[in-house]
Structure formats: C-alpha cells, structure tokens
C-alpha cells in the first residue's frame, strides 16, 4: 500500500536546511506522497489534539515547544546533554554525581543519594564513580541513574534540591516559549521522566501559571493526525 501523506517529527527540524534535507529524502522514497517535516516536539501538541499550546518534554533530555493559533512556533532548550538539557534525566544524574564529588572533597559521607548512586553504578567510592560515569558514552545510560535521585529525595536534602531545580529549569523553558509567542497554554506535559516521576511533575505544575495536561497518546499519534491534515489540505 502506498501512503498518501507522511509527517515526520525530527529533532533539529527547526533548522530549515535540515528539515528540507529530510523532506527531500522522504519524497525520494515515497514518490507522489505529501510530506511534512516538523520539530519532533510538535507531535506532542498534535497527539494532545491541540493546534495551539506549549509542550514541555523531559526524558533523557529536555525541551519546550510552543505554537500559537496563527502557526507561529518557538522552542527553548534541547541543546543536548553535554551542554544543556537542564531538568532531563542525564542532567539530574550529573548533578547528583557532582554532589557526591563535593561531599567527597569535603570529607563528608556520601549520604543516602550518594550511596544509592554508587550502588546503581557499581562503584565503591567517588573516584570509581567518576571513572564509571566517564565510561558511559550515551546520554540514556546517564539518565538511567536519575531514578535514585527521586528514590532518595525524602531522605536526602540534596536529592530533593536537585528535583526542585529540575522542575525550576523546566518551568523556565516553558516561560521562555510563553514569552516568545505570547500564549499561556495549555501546557502539555510529556516525556518518560516527567510522566513517571510524580515529584518532578508536581514541582513543575506548582511553578507554572497555566493549565497543564498530561500527554495520554504516544507522540506518533500526533504524526498520524498531522499527516491526515495533509490529505485534507
């Protein structure tokens, strides 16, 4: 069966040249098919059934994306785990590791969060933890360690502070998008970290002055809806 329309959500599609290259590639493989390439965060709004709104996504990384009724778009964050992605899983794990290093330098005990991070990474002390983390080349491997921060947030004040800072960073992304396109919301909360860590979600909701909804359908549902719109265009 030959498709009539195709919508692809891609990171980096806010750069016109990148979006155009992907569109041309898809058109070569799908001759006669109507093709659209959008920022991957655009799929979140579409999956939520919204033409206007703001998506805040926190998983391995983090990004906010917004679109107003006139089609103006803006995004904030999404700079990648080495330079940014504040509030995402890799960032949270890195902040936890930094606290463990600080405690080691100060001659302090690792604390509940430190002990949990050492155990999760298979390290015996802060020095070995550093070596283990430097050996992890993929951001999702770092993000996999973020869970210990949430697990120890009740017992370790530093873990709680990291979660609160993560919520603050995500709220700043949302506010940047709000200011850029002049809308307040609704704000769609998405991403595996944000949707599966109640403490982070609650912290973000308390900081946002907007109606928040959780993404219920997978982002690919947004691609399907946008593709259907191409057929009716």
ABEGO torsion letter per residue (X at the ends): XBBABBBBBBBGAABAAAAAAAAAAAAAABBGBBBBBBBAAAAAAAAAGBABEBBBBBBABBBBBBBBAAGBBBBBEGAEAAABGBGBAAAAAAAAAAAAAAAAAAGBBAEAAAAAAAAAAGBABAAAAAAAAAABABAAAAAAAAAAAAAAAAABAAAAAAAAAAAAAAAAAAAAAAAAAGBAOBBBBBEAAAAABAAAAAAAAAABBBBBBBBABBAAAAAAAAAAAAAAX
